[in-house]
Amino acid sequence: MPYLPLMPCVCVFGTVPCSVPETSHGRYTFNGVQVPERATIGHAEVVEFSCSHGYNVLGNPTLRCWYGEWTVTGARPECQPGESLHASHS
C-alpha cells in the first residue's frame, strides 16, 4: 500500500461578529459612541446598554460579543418604565 500524506487542514479561524439587537426604549454604546441597531461589533468587544429618559435598565447593562453571540452575566438588559412614567399614566 503506498504512503498517502495527510491532507492539510484548511481551517478558518476567523471570528464572527455580533449584530446589535433591536430594543424598545434602549440604546447601545461602543467605546462611548452610540451604535445603531443591526450594526456589527467584533468578537470579544463589549457594548454598554442604557435606556431612554424615563426608563430604567433591568438586568446587566454590559454585553460581550463572543463568537457571534452576545454573552451577559445574569439577566440580559431591557428597559422598564421608571416611577415617573407609571405616575403620569395612572
C-alpha positions in Angstrom: 0.0 0.0 0.0 1.5 3.4 -1.0 2.1 6.1 1.6 -0.5 8.8 1.4 0.3 12.0 3.3 -2.4 13.5 5.4 -4.3 16.3 3.7 -3.5 19.7 5.2 -6.2 21.3 7.3 -8.0 24.1 5.6 -9.3 25.6 8.7 -10.8 29.1 9.1 -10.0 30.6 12.4 -11.9 33.8 11.9 -14.1 35.3 14.4 -17.8 36.0 13.9 -19.1 39.5 14.8 -22.4 40.2 16.6 -25.2 42.3 15.4 -26.5 44.9 17.7 -30.0 43.8 18.8 -33.2 45.8 18.4 -34.6 47.0 21.7 -37.5 49.1 22.8 -36.6 52.3 24.5 -32.9 51.4 24.8 -29.6 52.0 23.1 -26.1 50.5 22.9 -22.8 52.3 23.1 -19.4 51.1 22.0 -16.3 53.0 23.3 -18.7 55.8 24.3 -20.3 56.1 20.9 -23.9 55.1 20.3 -24.2 52.3 17.7 -27.3 51.8 15.5 -29.4 48.6 15.7 -28.1 45.8 13.5 -24.6 47.4 13.4 -21.8 44.8 13.8 -19.5 44.6 16.8 -16.3 42.5 16.7 -15.6 39.3 18.6 -14.6 39.9 22.3 -15.7 43.6 22.2 -18.0 45.0 24.9 -21.1 47.3 24.5 -22.9 49.1 27.2 -26.7 49.3 27.3 -28.8 52.2 28.5 -32.4 53.3 28.4 -34.2 56.4 27.1 -35.2 59.1 29.6 -38.0 57.8 31.9 -36.9 54.2 31.7 -34.6 52.1 33.9 -32.2 49.3 32.9 -33.4 45.9 34.3 -30.5 43.4 34.1 -26.8 43.6 33.4 -26.0 46.6 31.1 -22.7 45.1 29.8 -22.7 42.6 26.9 -19.8 41.0 25.2 -19.7 39.6 21.7 -18.4 36.1 21.8 -18.2 34.1 18.6 -21.3 35.7 17.1 -23.4 35.5 20.3 -24.0 38.2 23.0 -23.0 37.0 26.4 -24.0 38.6 29.6 -23.6 37.7 33.3 -27.1 37.5 34.8 -30.2 38.7 33.0 -30.0 40.3 29.6 -30.8 44.0 29.8 -34.1 45.5 28.9 -35.8 48.9 29.6 -38.6 49.1 32.2 -40.7 52.3 32.7 -39.5 54.4 35.6 -41.7 55.6 38.5 -42.3 58.9 36.8 -43.9 57.2 33.8 -46.1 55.0 36.0 -47.3 58.1 37.8 -48.1 60.0 34.7 -50.1 57.2 33.1 -52.2 56.5 36.2 
